[in-house]
């Protein structure tokens, strides 16, 4: 496999950003006979990081490059900061960036396919939330989606006191009277989604409401795989989303496994996902 770090100016975010890309050896003529011309466009997995991580974390905490070495698959890992894979209410358009600009740039820069049947997305925690949202909203462009330990209910990620705050102005007035870390988490939520009340009525960013929307609008759906460890604090939230998807009639696979919110769990499940997206049994 070949590993490259692409730094480019994002027109969507209006800033310099970074994407790590793992490519099969044949890509761009790497590792092949000079007389042999490679024309194949590789299938691609867009692999999303969690809230406290960055584009390098999957390489540092798992052996994803080694696992993909015989799969003839490109893997693209974008940096999204605390964007929550959302076109933020008071911030940047991270959903547009990840679901539209990153694939377009990688298709132009590398021998990476833009075809739906060769485009997949997966992620952990906040990235699992992002993967599910991209799959539900962009099923016309992605054919398989995998989410591990998904942070699927952003409302319940808020401190209990913050769920009663009605506006970002009111939240600013509480700084210093609540724990700083909780205040920062609440501010991140407000900047991203607006008030808790707005989020609870949001059919784009609230996955529980998005399930109904995609069925009502008859949007194309990818194959969806969800997994969460039963010892994970996010397990009950994932179980609720699984049941909501069942009620809405959205086909998917939900795997209850043992494990916590930990890299030992995600390292195990990324191997199954690589096998699944490449045509094997996950």
N, C-alpha and C positions, 0 to 999 in steps of 0.2 A: 504493500500500500504506500501511497505517497501522501504526505501531510503538508498542507500549505495554510498560511494565515493571510487572509485577504483583508486589507484595510482600504476602505473606499469612502467617498462622500455620499451619504444617503440624502437624496432629494426629499424623501418623505420626512425624515427626522431633522433635516437641515444641519447635519453635523457629521463628523468623521466617525466611522464605526468599524467593528471588526467581526469577521466571520471565520471560523476554522473549518477547513474542508479536507476530508479524507477521500482520496481518489484511488480507484483500482490501478494497478500497475500500468495498464495499457493506456490510461488517459494521457492526452497530450504527448503521446510518443514516449512516455517514461517506461523504462525497463523492457523495451521491445527492440527487435532488430530494426536498424535504421531504414532498411528497405521495405519494411512493413508499414502500411498506412492504416491507422485506426480511424474508423468512421462511426462506430457504434456510439449511441448516446446512452449513458448509464442510468439505470434507475437510481432514485435518490431518496434518502431518509432525512428529513429535517428534524433534528434532535434538539429539544428545548430544555433549558436549564431551569432550576428552581429559584426561589426568591432571593436567597443569600449567595447565589453563585454567579458564574459568568460563562462565557463561551468555551473556556478551557476545561471546565469541571468534569465533563464526561471522559475526557482523555486522562485526567489526573486521578480519578477515583474508580474507573473501571478499565477493562482491557478491550474497549469497544473496537479499537483499530485492529487488534489481533483477531477478535471474533469475526470481523468483517473481511478478513484477508482472503477468504475463498468464496466470497459471496458476489463478486462482480458488482458491487453496490457503492455508490458515493454516499457520504454522510456529511451533512451541512449543519454546523452548530453556530447559530447567531448569538451575538451579545445583545441583551435586551434590558440590562439594568433592572430597575424596579417597575418596568412598564406593564407588567401583568398581561402582556399579549392583548392589550386593549388600546383602542383609540381613546385616549384619556380625555376626561371632561375638561381638565385644566392642565394640559400637558402635551404630550407627543402622540403621534399616530403609530403606536407599536403593532397593533393588529394589521394595519395596512402594510407596514414595513415587513413583518415576518411572512404574511400570507401572499403578498404581491411583489414587493420590491426585491426581497432576498432571492426568491426563485427566479425572477427575471434577470437579475444581475448574474447569478450563478449559471444560468442557461447560456448567457452571452459570453461569460469568461471561461467556462469549462465545458467539457463534453458531457453535460448533464441534461437529461431529458426533461421536457416540460409537459409530457403526456400524462394524463390523469392516471392511467394504469401503471405508470412507472413512478408516481409521486406519492410519498408517504410522510406521515408526521407522527412523532412520539415525544413524550416529555414526562418529567417527574414533578410532583408537587405543584408549584405555580405553573411549571411547564406542562404538567398533565392537564390542568385547567385550560391552558392555551391550546394544547393539542385537541382537546375535545371541542372547544369553541371553533377552531379552524375547521375541524371535520364537519361540524354541524352547519356552519355557514358557507363553507367552500367545498362541499362534497362534489361539485362539478370539476374540481381540480386536484383533489386528493382521493385516492382509492382505499387507503388503509390508515387507520389511526390507532395508536396505543397510548394509554395514559396510566401511569403508575402513581399510587398514593396521591391522587389528584386533590389539589386544593379547590375542589369544585364548588364549595359554598363560601364565597368571599364574605358574605354578611356575617357568618359565624366566626370568621377570623378576627372580627372586631372585638375589642374589649367590651364587656357588657354595658358599661356606662356610655360608651361612644355610640351605641345603637339608638340612644335616646336623643342624640344631638341633631338638631334640625338643619344646621347650615355650617359652612366653613367659617363664617364670621363668628358664630357661637363657639365653634371649636377653638379658634384662635384665642378667645377670651378665657379658655380653660388652661392655657399653657402655664405651667408652674404649679397648678393645683392637683395635677394627676401625674403618675409616674411618667418620666420622659420617654421611655421606650414605648409605652402604651400610647402616649400622645403622638409619637412619630408614626406608629402603625395606623392610627386613626387618620392622621393627616394624609398619609399615603393613600388610604382608601378614598377620602374625600377628593383628592386631586385626580384620582383615577376614575372613580365611578360617580362622584357627586355624593349627595346625602344618602344615608341608609334607606330612607323612604324612596328616593329615586331609584336606587339599585333594586329594591324589591319589586319595582314595576317595570324594570328594564328587560325587554325581550331579546336584547342582543347580548348583554354581558351576564345576566342571571341565567345560568344553564338550565335551571328548572323550568323557567318560562320559555327559554329558547327551544326546549324539546317540543312544546306545543306549537310554537311558531313554525318550525321547519316542517312539521306534519301538516299544519294548516296550509302552508304555502307550497306543499308538495315538492320540497327541495330534494335534489339527489343526495343520497346518503352514502358515505363510505362504509366499509367494514370497520366495526368499532370493537376494540379490545380494552377492557378496564381491569386493573388489578390493584389490590390493596391488602397489606398485611393486617391480620386480625388484631395484632398488638399495636397497630398504628393509631395515633390519636385521630387520624382522618378517616378511620374505617367506617364509622357510623354515617358520616357525610357521604362517602362513596356508596354505601349500601342504599341510602335514601335516593341518590341520583340513579342508581341501577333500577330501583323500583319505579321511579318517575319515568324512566325511559321505557320500562316495560308497559306502564300504564298508557304512555303516548303511542306505543306500537313501534318504537325504534329498535330494529334488530341490533343486537350487540352480544358480546361475551363478557361476563363478569366473573373474575377468578378471585376467590377468597383463599388466601395463602397465609402461612405463618411468617411473621416478620414485622419489624417496626419501620419507622420513617428513617431508613438507613441505607447506606450504599451497598451493604451486603445483599440487601433485598433487590435493589435496582440493578446491580451487576448481574444477578441471576436472571432477572426478567428481560434485560436487554438482549440476552442471548436468544431467548425464545422469540422475541420480536424480529430479530434479524433473520431467523429461520423462517418465520411466518411471511414477512414481506417479500422474501426471495422465493416464495412458492412452496415452502415446506410447511409442516404442521407446527403451529406455535405452542 
